[in-house]
Structures are given as C-alpha cells and as structure tokens.
Amino acid sequence: MTRPVLATATGAPHAAVLGLGAYRPRRVVPNADLVEAIESSDEWIQQRTGIRTRRFAEPDETVEMMSVNAAQRALDAAGLDPRQIDAVVVATVSHLMQTPALAPLVATRLGCEQPAAFDVSAACAGFCHGLATASDMVRGGSARHVLVIGVERLTDILDLEDRGTAFIFADGAGAAVVGPSETPGISPVVWGSDGEQFDLIRQREDWRDVMASDSPVTPHLTMQGREVFRWASFTMAKVAQQALDRAGITADDLDVFVPHQANMRIIDAMARAMKLPPSVKVARDIADQGNTSAASIPLALERMVADGEARSGDLALLIAFGAGLAYAAQVVVVP
Ligand code: UT7
C-alpha cells in the first residue's frame, strides 16, 4: 500500500510590516515620584538610564485594553479590516493568568473571526520573536495577515521599593500587522537564548513557593542589572551585526536603529560598537517611556514614524533582548 503524499502550504514570496500602532498609558510618572521609596534621585536615574519620565497604566488600562487599542491603530495604518487577520500573536510577560492566553481575547475584542491566537513568552525579546514567527507564517502559507502585539503592564509585577528595577520598567503596547509583499520586508531573524543566565532577570518568587507559603507575597520582577548591562552592551552589538550580515546589508545602508529601550547607555554603547554612521537615526523612546519590555520596540519605531524620523521605505534594524536571556534581531522595511 502506498501512503498518500501530504499537501503542503505555499505562502507569499515575501513578508513585510504593513502598519504600526501604539498605545501609551495616560499617566506620566516623573522620576521624582519614585525616588523616595528607593533612596535615589532624578539626577542618578537620568545619568544611569536616560529615563526622565515613564507611563504607568491606570486601572482601566489593562493588557487587553492597551493591546486592542494599539492593534486597531496598526490595522488602520495597514488599511485592513480585523476580519482579514488570520493569526494574532501577543508577546507579553504581564498577562497575569496562567491560561488561557491573552491573544484569543484580544482577537475577539478586535472583531477578528476566530484567528489562530497565542501568546509568546520571550520577555523583552518577545515582539521580535513574534515578528519572526509572523514573517515565517506568511511566507510558509499558514496565515496571510498576522497581528503581532507587544504589551506590558509591568507595574503589576514591579516592586516600587526595589532599587534595581522600580525606576526602569513601565507600561504600554505596540503592534504591527505583517502580511504578504512582492519584495522582502523582513530579513531573516538572528535569535537565541542563554539559559545559563536564567536567574539574571526573573520573577523573584516561584509560584510553588508562593502557594506553599503561610504569608504569600505577590511575585515581583528582579534583575541583576550590572551583569545584564555588560551582556547587553557587548554581546548584543555582535548579534546586531549578525542581523545586518544575514540581511545582506551594512551599517552604511541603514536608516534607522531601534534597539530594545532598556537603558540609554546600552543604546549608545551598541551604536558605538557597531560604528553606526551619524546619518542613522537611533530610537531614544526610553527617555519618556521607560523600559516597556515586549512593547518597547514597536513603541519606539511607531514614535519615529509619527515624528517623521523614520520614513516609509527606510531600513530599520531591530534588536531586542532580556530575560531568558533571550534575544532576537532583524532588519525591516518601515511601512
Ligand atoms: O529589559 C531587559 C534588559 N535590561 C537591561 O538591559 C537593564 C540593564 N541594566 C541597567 O540598565 C543598569 O544596570 C541599571 C540602570 C539597572 C543600574 O545601573 P548601574 O550603572 O549598573 O548601577 P550599579 O548597580 O552598578 O550601581 C552603581 C551605584 C552603586 O553605588 P556604589 O557602589 O558605586 O557606591 C549602587 O549602590 O549606584 C548605586 N545604586 C543606586 N543609586 C541610586 C544602585 N541603584 C540605585 C538607585 N538609585 N536606584
């Protein structure tokens, strides 16, 4: 008996970002509001991180609400109807439910028609993981249009008395629609992880310990900042160069550099290590947005487009990194 040969899907020749959207929470929080609890100062925070203000979500600005708003704006920018979306990928670490994922709820609220919908947990690198997955889905034929959302409400898991994290992290959402294209719009991803460094950024308390405890505490984010800083500044510049190599371009071909908005000094160190020409515009959204983890790259890119710093057709290098330690980088054509 001969077995039948399975059908395979054929996708679009290429994938591209078709539209971007952002949601920035209403409440602006200056450094001055945080310094007392952590014995810090506005000057120290600005010097060490470049952060002046960040946004903290108010009660109605849930991960679902922020995702839907950012996604709707990305759909509008792409000129697409929610019913044309075949898959929704949400990158987040602050959807505080073990199951189900956030993506099916966001898809339904948007008015999508039963798309594939799942969450990606790759912390600050989540959005670039989602983008790579979406690009491969479009090219592989499992979806025609994919919505990728990066969303965080990190204030829910932030200890505002922790000197190592309270002043860095923040809330927000960014989204991109990925779809078919006649020309390459998203380069091959360079991604990876290093589980040896699992403990450097993590949820401080394991849920099993919390549940077994007589006096349970809310699990919080914790970070060994200095070690992460060193890893990000040196190792990630090399990964960024690999992403340029895989895209078949050099730093001179780039128009825009959008690194994860973790710390202004890391952004500057990477730009220096990569010898970026002065003509390359560098995202500095962190100054008034803080570090929004999975939302940081789409928020930063959307801001550059809105401000006219990034133009349609520009080549933008994205690189995201964080807990895991996980990282992902690719070059995209700005929609
Ligand atoms: O998004 C995921 C990826 N995350 C990152 O990439 C973040 C990477 N790390 C960082 O951005 C930085 O490590 C921080 C901004 C978190 C900290 O900056 P740092 O320059 O690495 O500070 P440090 O921990 O080396 O501390 C330097 C000094 C110390 O004092 P001494 O020993 O030099 O006298 C600390 O005690 O600053 C002191 N310090 C503070 N002072 C005021 C530490 N935290 C604070 C604080 N306010 N909050």
Residues whose N, C-alpha, C, O or C-beta is under 5 A from the ligand:
A	BS01	UT7	I38 E39 S40 S41 W44 R48 T49 C124 R163 G164 G225 R226 V228 F229 A232 A262 N263 N291 F321 G322
